Amino acid sequence: MAPQTEQMDFLSKFIATHRVPEDACRRFASVEWTNKHLSNPLYKAVPTFSRVLKPSGEDYFFSRTVSSPSTIPHLVTLQLKDFPFKEETPKGQLKMRTSHNEVTQVPENPDCIMLLELGHPGLDGHPSVIHGGMACAILDEMMGLCVMLHHQHVSGPRDSLFTASLNVTYRAPIPTPNNVLVRCWLAGREGRKWLSRGQIVDKDGKVLTEAEGLWVMTKRQEKL
Protein backbone atom coordinates (compact mmCIF):
# COMPACT_ATOMS: atom_id res chain seq x y z
CA MET A 1 0.00 0.00 0.00
CA ALA A 2 1.28 3.48 -0.79
CA PRO A 3 2.78 5.49 2.10
CA GLN A 4 0.64 8.05 3.89
CA THR A 5 2.64 10.92 5.38
CA GLU A 6 0.10 13.48 6.55
CA GLN A 7 0.06 14.60 10.19
CA MET A 8 -2.38 13.55 12.89
CA ASP A 9 -5.99 13.44 11.65
CA PHE A 10 -5.39 13.37 7.88
CA LEU A 11 -7.87 10.54 7.30
CA SER A 12 -10.59 12.21 9.36
CA LYS A 13 -10.08 15.38 7.32
CA PHE A 14 -10.21 13.39 4.09
CA ILE A 15 -13.51 11.75 5.07
CA ALA A 16 -14.97 15.12 6.12
CA THR A 17 -14.02 16.86 2.87
CA HIS A 18 -14.84 14.16 0.30
CA ARG A 19 -18.08 12.54 -0.75
CA VAL A 20 -19.05 8.96 -1.40
CA PRO A 21 -19.65 8.68 -5.18
CA GLU A 22 -23.40 8.92 -5.81
CA ASP A 23 -23.20 6.91 -9.02
CA ALA A 24 -21.59 4.01 -7.14
CA CYS A 25 -24.27 4.14 -4.45
CA ARG A 26 -27.00 4.09 -7.09
CA ARG A 27 -25.33 1.17 -8.84
CA PHE A 28 -25.17 -0.97 -5.70
CA ALA A 29 -28.63 0.12 -4.55
CA SER A 30 -30.02 -1.28 -7.80
CA VAL A 31 -28.78 -4.81 -7.04
CA GLU A 32 -30.74 -6.64 -4.34
CA TRP A 33 -27.88 -8.36 -2.54
CA THR A 34 -25.47 -5.42 -2.60
CA ASN A 35 -28.26 -3.07 -1.49
CA LYS A 36 -28.74 -5.20 1.65
CA HIS A 37 -25.17 -4.33 2.64
CA LEU A 38 -25.43 -0.72 1.49
CA SER A 39 -28.55 -0.18 3.61
CA ASN A 40 -27.33 -2.12 6.67
CA PRO A 41 -28.00 0.25 9.62
CA LEU A 42 -24.85 -0.94 11.43
CA TYR A 43 -22.63 0.56 8.74
CA LYS A 44 -22.02 3.95 7.17
CA ALA A 45 -20.54 4.75 3.78
CA VAL A 46 -17.24 6.66 3.82
CA PRO A 47 -15.09 7.98 0.96
CA THR A 48 -12.47 5.48 -0.19
CA PHE A 49 -9.06 7.06 0.37
CA SER A 50 -7.25 5.36 -2.51
CA ARG A 51 -9.95 6.22 -5.07
CA VAL A 52 -8.87 9.87 -4.94
CA LEU A 53 -5.67 10.90 -6.73
CA LYS A 54 -3.36 12.96 -4.52
CA PRO A 55 -1.30 15.96 -5.77
CA SER A 56 1.86 13.90 -5.21
CA GLY A 57 0.61 11.22 -7.61
CA GLU A 58 -0.14 8.85 -4.74
CA ASP A 59 -2.96 6.35 -5.34
CA TYR A 60 -2.83 6.65 -9.12
CA PHE A 61 -3.36 2.89 -9.47
CA PHE A 62 -6.74 2.64 -7.71
CA SER A 63 -7.96 6.12 -8.62
CA ARG A 64 -7.09 5.97 -12.34
CA THR A 65 -5.63 2.68 -13.64
CA VAL A 66 -8.37 0.46 -12.21
CA SER A 67 -11.16 3.03 -12.22
CA SER A 68 -12.75 2.46 -15.61
CA PRO A 69 -15.68 0.58 -17.14
CA SER A 70 -13.47 -2.43 -17.91
CA THR A 71 -11.73 -2.61 -14.50
CA ILE A 72 -13.39 -1.39 -11.26
CA PRO A 73 -15.97 1.22 -12.29
CA HIS A 74 -17.68 1.40 -8.89
CA LEU A 75 -16.45 0.97 -5.32
CA VAL A 76 -18.09 1.89 -2.01
CA THR A 77 -16.49 1.51 1.43
CA LEU A 78 -18.67 0.90 4.50
CA GLN A 79 -17.37 0.97 8.05
CA LEU A 80 -19.09 0.04 11.27
CA LYS A 81 -20.74 3.06 12.88
CA ASP A 82 -19.73 1.69 16.27
CA PHE A 83 -16.14 1.21 15.16
CA PRO A 84 -14.29 -1.17 17.50
CA PHE A 85 -11.23 -0.09 19.43
CA LYS A 86 -8.60 -2.79 19.37
CA GLU A 87 -6.47 -3.06 22.51
CA GLU A 88 -2.83 -3.91 21.97
CA THR A 89 -1.97 -7.57 21.77
CA PRO A 90 0.44 -8.71 24.52
CA LYS A 91 4.02 -8.45 23.29
CA GLY A 92 5.13 -11.48 21.30
CA GLN A 93 1.62 -12.83 20.72
CA LEU A 94 0.83 -11.07 17.44
CA LYS A 95 1.21 -13.96 15.01
CA MET A 96 -0.01 -14.83 11.54
CA ARG A 97 -1.76 -18.11 10.84
CA THR A 98 0.42 -21.09 9.98
CA SER A 99 -2.29 -23.11 8.22
CA HIS A 100 -4.65 -21.96 5.48
CA ASN A 101 -6.44 -25.25 4.87
CA GLU A 102 -9.67 -23.94 6.37
CA VAL A 103 -11.51 -20.71 5.60
CA THR A 104 -10.80 -18.01 8.17
CA GLN A 105 -13.53 -17.42 10.74
CA VAL A 106 -15.13 -14.03 10.18
CA PRO A 107 -16.47 -11.70 12.91
CA GLU A 108 -20.25 -11.37 12.91
CA ASN A 109 -19.86 -7.75 11.83
CA PRO A 110 -16.51 -7.15 10.12
CA ASP A 111 -14.93 -3.74 10.73
CA CYS A 112 -15.22 -2.75 7.07
CA ILE A 113 -16.99 -4.02 4.00
CA MET A 114 -16.36 -2.83 0.47
CA LEU A 115 -18.68 -3.28 -2.49
CA LEU A 116 -16.87 -3.60 -5.81
CA GLU A 117 -18.16 -3.86 -9.33
CA LEU A 118 -15.60 -5.80 -11.36
CA GLY A 119 -15.58 -4.90 -15.03
CA HIS A 120 -14.54 -6.91 -18.07
CA PRO A 121 -12.03 -7.62 -19.58
CA GLY A 122 -9.56 -5.21 -17.96
CA LEU A 123 -8.98 -7.34 -14.85
CA ASP A 124 -8.95 -10.73 -16.55
CA GLY A 125 -6.15 -13.26 -16.35
CA HIS A 126 -8.01 -16.25 -17.71
CA PRO A 127 -11.04 -15.42 -19.90
CA SER A 128 -13.77 -13.82 -17.75
CA VAL A 129 -11.80 -14.57 -14.57
CA ILE A 130 -9.95 -11.94 -12.57
CA HIS A 131 -6.15 -12.16 -12.53
CA GLY A 132 -4.87 -13.56 -9.23
CA GLY A 133 -2.51 -10.62 -8.81
CA MET A 134 -5.45 -8.23 -9.06
CA ALA A 135 -7.36 -10.12 -6.38
CA CYS A 136 -4.24 -9.81 -4.21
CA ALA A 137 -4.02 -6.07 -4.94
CA ILE A 138 -7.67 -5.55 -3.99
CA LEU A 139 -7.21 -7.31 -0.65
CA ASP A 140 -3.93 -5.50 0.03
CA GLU A 141 -5.59 -2.13 -0.56
CA MET A 142 -8.83 -2.80 1.29
CA MET A 143 -7.17 -4.45 4.30
CA GLY A 144 -4.69 -1.59 4.45
CA LEU A 145 -7.57 0.87 4.45
CA CYS A 146 -9.10 -1.02 7.37
CA VAL A 147 -5.83 -0.57 9.26
CA MET A 148 -5.85 3.16 8.44
CA LEU A 149 -9.39 3.54 9.77
CA HIS A 150 -8.32 1.87 13.00
CA HIS A 151 -5.14 3.89 13.32
CA GLN A 152 -6.95 7.22 13.20
CA HIS A 153 -8.49 6.33 16.58
CA VAL A 154 -5.05 5.91 18.17
CA SER A 155 -3.33 8.99 19.58
CA GLY A 156 -0.09 10.17 18.03
CA PRO A 157 1.14 11.18 14.58
CA ARG A 158 0.02 9.36 11.45
CA ASP A 159 3.22 7.90 10.10
CA SER A 160 3.80 6.07 6.82
CA LEU A 161 1.96 2.76 6.40
CA PHE A 162 3.52 -0.13 4.50
CA THR A 163 2.55 -3.74 3.84
CA ALA A 164 5.23 -5.91 5.46
CA SER A 165 3.83 -9.32 4.49
CA LEU A 166 0.71 -10.69 2.82
CA ASN A 167 -0.46 -14.30 2.61
CA VAL A 168 -3.13 -14.93 -0.02
CA THR A 169 -5.22 -18.07 -0.46
CA TYR A 170 -7.15 -18.52 -3.72
CA ARG A 171 -10.20 -20.68 -3.05
CA ALA A 172 -12.32 -20.19 -6.17
CA PRO A 173 -12.21 -18.23 -9.45
CA ILE A 174 -13.61 -14.69 -9.36
CA PRO A 175 -15.69 -14.22 -12.53
CA THR A 176 -15.99 -10.96 -14.47
CA PRO A 177 -18.08 -8.94 -14.94
CA ASN A 178 -19.36 -9.33 -11.42
CA ASN A 179 -20.20 -7.65 -8.13
CA VAL A 180 -18.24 -8.80 -5.08
CA LEU A 181 -17.96 -7.91 -1.44
CA VAL A 182 -14.68 -7.49 0.42
CA ARG A 183 -14.87 -7.83 4.19
CA CYS A 184 -11.94 -6.78 6.37
CA TRP A 185 -11.18 -6.68 10.06
CA LEU A 186 -8.27 -5.99 12.38
CA ALA A 187 -7.00 -9.17 14.05
CA GLY A 188 -4.52 -7.50 16.40
CA ARG A 189 -1.93 -4.79 16.88
CA GLU A 190 1.37 -4.56 18.72
CA GLY A 191 3.22 -1.26 18.75
CA ARG A 192 3.76 -0.26 15.13
CA LYS A 193 2.62 -3.66 13.78
CA TRP A 194 -0.97 -4.22 12.66
CA LEU A 195 -2.45 -7.57 11.65
CA SER A 196 -5.45 -7.50 9.31
CA ARG A 197 -7.53 -10.16 7.57
CA GLY A 198 -9.84 -9.93 4.60
CA GLN A 199 -11.92 -11.93 2.13
CA ILE A 200 -13.44 -11.46 -1.30
CA VAL A 201 -16.86 -13.14 -1.33
CA ASP A 202 -19.71 -13.52 -3.81
CA LYS A 203 -23.42 -12.77 -3.40
CA ASP A 204 -23.94 -16.08 -1.58
CA GLY A 205 -21.12 -15.45 0.89
CA LYS A 206 -18.79 -17.96 -0.75
CA VAL A 207 -15.16 -17.09 -0.06
CA LEU A 208 -13.33 -16.69 -3.36
CA THR A 209 -10.00 -15.31 -2.15
CA GLU A 210 -8.80 -14.47 1.34
CA ALA A 211 -5.69 -12.96 2.84
CA GLU A 212 -3.88 -12.15 6.05
CA GLY A 213 -1.38 -9.35 6.21
CA LEU A 214 0.96 -7.47 8.49
CA TRP A 215 1.22 -3.69 8.17
CA VAL A 216 3.92 -1.57 9.78
CA MET A 217 3.86 2.12 10.65
CA THR A 218 7.32 3.53 9.98
CA LYS A 219 8.88 5.89 12.48
CA ARG A 220 8.56 9.54 11.58
CA GLN A 221 11.75 11.24 10.49
CA GLU A 222 12.32 14.48 12.34
CA LYS A 223 13.07 17.49 10.18
CA LEU A 224 16.54 18.95 10.67
C-alpha positions as CSV (number, residue, x, y, z in Angstrom):
1,M,0.0,0.0,0.0
2,A,1.3,3.5,-0.8
3,P,2.8,5.5,2.1
4,Q,0.6,8.0,3.9
5,T,2.6,10.9,5.4
6,E,0.1,13.5,6.5
7,Q,0.1,14.6,10.2
8,M,-2.4,13.6,12.9
9,D,-6.0,13.4,11.6
10,F,-5.4,13.4,7.9
11,L,-7.9,10.5,7.3
12,S,-10.6,12.2,9.4
13,K,-10.1,15.4,7.3
14,F,-10.2,13.4,4.1
15,I,-13.5,11.7,5.1
16,A,-15.0,15.1,6.1
17,T,-14.0,16.9,2.9
18,H,-14.8,14.2,0.3
19,R,-18.1,12.5,-0.8
20,V,-19.0,9.0,-1.4
21,P,-19.7,8.7,-5.2
22,E,-23.4,8.9,-5.8
23,D,-23.2,6.9,-9.0
24,A,-21.6,4.0,-7.1
25,C,-24.3,4.1,-4.4
26,R,-27.0,4.1,-7.1
27,R,-25.3,1.2,-8.8
28,F,-25.2,-1.0,-5.7
29,A,-28.6,0.1,-4.5
30,S,-30.0,-1.3,-7.8
31,V,-28.8,-4.8,-7.0
32,E,-30.7,-6.6,-4.3
33,W,-27.9,-8.4,-2.5
34,T,-25.5,-5.4,-2.6
35,N,-28.3,-3.1,-1.5
36,K,-28.7,-5.2,1.6
37,H,-25.2,-4.3,2.6
38,L,-25.4,-0.7,1.5
39,S,-28.5,-0.2,3.6
40,N,-27.3,-2.1,6.7
41,P,-28.0,0.2,9.6
42,L,-24.9,-0.9,11.4
43,Y,-22.6,0.6,8.7
44,K,-22.0,3.9,7.2
45,A,-20.5,4.8,3.8
46,V,-17.2,6.7,3.8
47,P,-15.1,8.0,1.0
48,T,-12.5,5.5,-0.2
49,F,-9.1,7.1,0.4
50,S,-7.3,5.4,-2.5
51,R,-10.0,6.2,-5.1
52,V,-8.9,9.9,-4.9
53,L,-5.7,10.9,-6.7
54,K,-3.4,13.0,-4.5
55,P,-1.3,16.0,-5.8
56,S,1.9,13.9,-5.2
57,G,0.6,11.2,-7.6
58,E,-0.1,8.8,-4.7
59,D,-3.0,6.3,-5.3
60,Y,-2.8,6.7,-9.1
61,F,-3.4,2.9,-9.5
62,F,-6.7,2.6,-7.7
63,S,-8.0,6.1,-8.6
64,R,-7.1,6.0,-12.3
65,T,-5.6,2.7,-13.6
66,V,-8.4,0.5,-12.2
67,S,-11.2,3.0,-12.2
68,S,-12.7,2.5,-15.6
69,P,-15.7,0.6,-17.1
70,S,-13.5,-2.4,-17.9
71,T,-11.7,-2.6,-14.5
72,I,-13.4,-1.4,-11.3
73,P,-16.0,1.2,-12.3
74,H,-17.7,1.4,-8.9
75,L,-16.5,1.0,-5.3
76,V,-18.1,1.9,-2.0
77,T,-16.5,1.5,1.4
78,L,-18.7,0.9,4.5
79,Q,-17.4,1.0,8.1
80,L,-19.1,0.0,11.3
81,K,-20.7,3.1,12.9
82,D,-19.7,1.7,16.3
83,F,-16.1,1.2,15.2
84,P,-14.3,-1.2,17.5
85,F,-11.2,-0.1,19.4
86,K,-8.6,-2.8,19.4
87,E,-6.5,-3.1,22.5
88,E,-2.8,-3.9,22.0
89,T,-2.0,-7.6,21.8
90,P,0.4,-8.7,24.5
91,K,4.0,-8.5,23.3
92,G,5.1,-11.5,21.3
93,Q,1.6,-12.8,20.7
94,L,0.8,-11.1,17.4
95,K,1.2,-14.0,15.0
96,M,0.0,-14.8,11.5
97,R,-1.8,-18.1,10.8
98,T,0.4,-21.1,10.0
99,S,-2.3,-23.1,8.2
100,H,-4.6,-22.0,5.5
101,N,-6.4,-25.2,4.9
102,E,-9.7,-23.9,6.4
103,V,-11.5,-20.7,5.6
104,T,-10.8,-18.0,8.2
105,Q,-13.5,-17.4,10.7
106,V,-15.1,-14.0,10.2
107,P,-16.5,-11.7,12.9
108,E,-20.3,-11.4,12.9
109,N,-19.9,-7.8,11.8
110,P,-16.5,-7.2,10.1
111,D,-14.9,-3.7,10.7
112,C,-15.2,-2.8,7.1
113,I,-17.0,-4.0,4.0
114,M,-16.4,-2.8,0.5
115,L,-18.7,-3.3,-2.5
116,L,-16.9,-3.6,-5.8
117,E,-18.2,-3.9,-9.3
118,L,-15.6,-5.8,-11.4
119,G,-15.6,-4.9,-15.0
120,H,-14.5,-6.9,-18.1
121,P,-12.0,-7.6,-19.6
122,G,-9.6,-5.2,-18.0
123,L,-9.0,-7.3,-14.8
124,D,-8.9,-10.7,-16.5
125,G,-6.1,-13.3,-16.4
126,H,-8.0,-16.2,-17.7
127,P,-11.0,-15.4,-19.9
128,S,-13.8,-13.8,-17.8
129,V,-11.8,-14.6,-14.6
130,I,-10.0,-11.9,-12.6
131,H,-6.1,-12.2,-12.5
132,G,-4.9,-13.6,-9.2
133,G,-2.5,-10.6,-8.8
134,M,-5.4,-8.2,-9.1
135,A,-7.4,-10.1,-6.4
136,C,-4.2,-9.8,-4.2
137,A,-4.0,-6.1,-4.9
138,I,-7.7,-5.6,-4.0
139,L,-7.2,-7.3,-0.7
140,D,-3.9,-5.5,0.0
141,E,-5.6,-2.1,-0.6
142,M,-8.8,-2.8,1.3
143,M,-7.2,-4.4,4.3
144,G,-4.7,-1.6,4.5
145,L,-7.6,0.9,4.5
146,C,-9.1,-1.0,7.4
147,V,-5.8,-0.6,9.3
148,M,-5.8,3.2,8.4
149,L,-9.4,3.5,9.8
150,H,-8.3,1.9,13.0
151,H,-5.1,3.9,13.3
152,Q,-7.0,7.2,13.2
153,H,-8.5,6.3,16.6
154,V,-5.1,5.9,18.2
155,S,-3.3,9.0,19.6
156,G,-0.1,10.2,18.0
157,P,1.1,11.2,14.6
158,R,0.0,9.4,11.5
159,D,3.2,7.9,10.1
160,S,3.8,6.1,6.8
161,L,2.0,2.8,6.4
162,F,3.5,-0.1,4.5
163,T,2.5,-3.7,3.8
164,A,5.2,-5.9,5.5
165,S,3.8,-9.3,4.5
166,L,0.7,-10.7,2.8
167,N,-0.5,-14.3,2.6
168,V,-3.1,-14.9,0.0
169,T,-5.2,-18.1,-0.5
170,Y,-7.1,-18.5,-3.7
171,R,-10.2,-20.7,-3.0
172,A,-12.3,-20.2,-6.2
173,P,-12.2,-18.2,-9.4
174,I,-13.6,-14.7,-9.4
175,P,-15.7,-14.2,-12.5
176,T,-16.0,-11.0,-14.5
177,P,-18.1,-8.9,-14.9
178,N,-19.4,-9.3,-11.4
179,N,-20.2,-7.6,-8.1
180,V,-18.2,-8.8,-5.1
181,L,-18.0,-7.9,-1.4
182,V,-14.7,-7.5,0.4
183,R,-14.9,-7.8,4.2
184,C,-11.9,-6.8,6.4
185,W,-11.2,-6.7,10.1
186,L,-8.3,-6.0,12.4
187,A,-7.0,-9.2,14.1
188,G,-4.5,-7.5,16.4
189,R,-1.9,-4.8,16.9
190,E,1.4,-4.6,18.7
191,G,3.2,-1.3,18.7
192,R,3.8,-0.3,15.1
193,K,2.6,-3.7,13.8
194,W,-1.0,-4.2,12.7
195,L,-2.5,-7.6,11.7
196,S,-5.5,-7.5,9.3
197,R,-7.5,-10.2,7.6
198,G,-9.8,-9.9,4.6
199,Q,-11.9,-11.9,2.1
200,I,-13.4,-11.5,-1.3
201,V,-16.9,-13.1,-1.3
202,D,-19.7,-13.5,-3.8
203,K,-23.4,-12.8,-3.4
204,D,-23.9,-16.1,-1.6
205,G,-21.1,-15.5,0.9
206,K,-18.8,-18.0,-0.7
207,V,-15.2,-17.1,-0.1
208,L,-13.3,-16.7,-3.4
209,T,-10.0,-15.3,-2.2
210,E,-8.8,-14.5,1.3
211,A,-5.7,-13.0,2.8
212,E,-3.9,-12.2,6.1
213,G,-1.4,-9.3,6.2
214,L,1.0,-7.5,8.5
215,W,1.2,-3.7,8.2
216,V,3.9,-1.6,9.8
217,M,3.9,2.1,10.7
218,T,7.3,3.5,10.0
219,K,8.9,5.9,12.5
220,R,8.6,9.5,11.6
221,Q,11.8,11.2,10.5
222,E,12.3,14.5,12.3
223,K,13.1,17.5,10.2
224,L,16.5,19.0,10.7
